[in-house]
Structure formats: structure tokens, C-alpha cells
Amino acid sequence: MLSIRQIVAVGATLTVAATGIAFAQDLPTQQPMRPGHMPEMMQSGQHPMEPAQMQEMMQHHPKGTMPMHSGMHAGTVTPTMPGQDAFGAIQEIVRILEADPKTDWSKVDLEALRQHLIDMNEVTLKADGAQKPIEGGLEIAVTGTDRALVAIQRMIPAYAQTVNGLNGWAAKADTLPNGELLTVTANDPKEVQHIRGLGFIGLLVSGSHHQMHHLAMAKGEFDQRHLGQTH
């Protein structure tokens, strides 16, 4: 038979065990540590993900493709914009020339292209284009001063020569004291409306010949006299 001392000891052990079980039942359920649930997520300004959120992210982003959290450094991104239109146009031509093994670098003349782009800028932004509807089309007095006048005298006669016959148009340029008189007409009534609707700048950008002229000019294959250039 157990002695009184042994009975007391057994009772005390059972009491402690029961108390421990009751205390454990009152504690909140603890989630096991999951892979990727790093202690750093508990730093200031960051919040741990809920289990369902972490599971969904792991399903959609296999190992090695997990998106970075705010504050992590992404790989360097290479800019694509040249920052200036003429610079970008010349850069495009250079890439075309460098990609063509037949390019004859002894004939390449990028300075001619640069001067032409300056002319385009002057005519597009600084020239005055006074438009007057005439029978069969449109008459435009393209005028300017200083560098703009030089650009007008180079570009407008060349433009008229290039687009003459396009869409059935008849184009010509006559010299003015301060510029060029551009006349564009057509026999088709629809083309007459087309010409008038385009107006000065619309006519200048019509057709896809200009880009090919830029490439030919850079290659040294374009007759500079066509643009009135003598450099």
C-alpha cells in the first residue's frame, strides 16, 4: 500500500499536469514557420503575409521568380528615348548603316543629314505658310527670315519636284522675295478636297519618300543639288 507521503506526491503531479493542459488550451494556435517567411518581414513598415496569401503567391511564382518587395533593388533598366528628335533620327540611320555589311563608309555623309534635319526644323516650326484656295487646289506662300528662309529655299522646290504626280497632283514652286510659292492642284474633285484638307504641313509630310531620302543622303547616294545644298 502507498504511504501517505507517496499519495500526496502522486496527487501533486496530477494537479500540475492538469494545470498545464488547461493553460495550453487557452493559448492561440501557432502556425509553423513556412519557407520564405523570414523574420525580416516583421521589420518596420512591413507586414507578414497571411498563410493563404503566401500559398497563392508560391503557386503563381515558382522558385526563383518571386517578385521583389518595395525597397528591393531591381536590375538596371536601359532607357530607350534619345531625348531629341534629330538625334534619334540620325541614331536610327546609323544603326541601319552599321547593320548593313554593304555600307560604304567612305561615302557616308551624316553631316548632310544633320543639316537637312535642321532645315526641316526651321520649315516645320518657324516658316509662315499663308494658304489660299485656288481653282483645283491650294496655293501656299511659304516665307521666313534668316535661317528659316535658307531652309525654305532648299526644301520647298525639292518637295514640289518629289511629290509632283503623287495622287494625281501637280506641284510646283515659284520663287518669292522672302520664300517660295508652293502650288498643288489636281483634276479629281476628291483630290482637290484632299489637298485643301491637308494644308501646308499635311502636304509636306505626305508620302513615304522622306525617310528613304534620309537614308540615301546619309549613304552619300542622294544628289545634294536636289535640295539646293552645296556643302
Buried (B, 14 or more C-beta within 10 A) or exposed (E): EEEEEEEEEEEEEEEEEEEEEEEEEEEEEEEEEEEEBEEEEEEEEEEBBEEEEBEEEBEEEEEEEEEEEEEEEEEEEEEEEEEEEBEEBBEBBBEBBEEEEEBEEEEBBBEBBBBBBBBBBBBBEBBBBEBEEEEBBBBBBBBBEEEBBBBBBBBBBBBBEBBEEBBEBBBBBEEBEBBBBBBBBBEEEEBBEBBBEBEBEEBBEBEEEBEEBBBBBBBBEBEBEBBBBEE
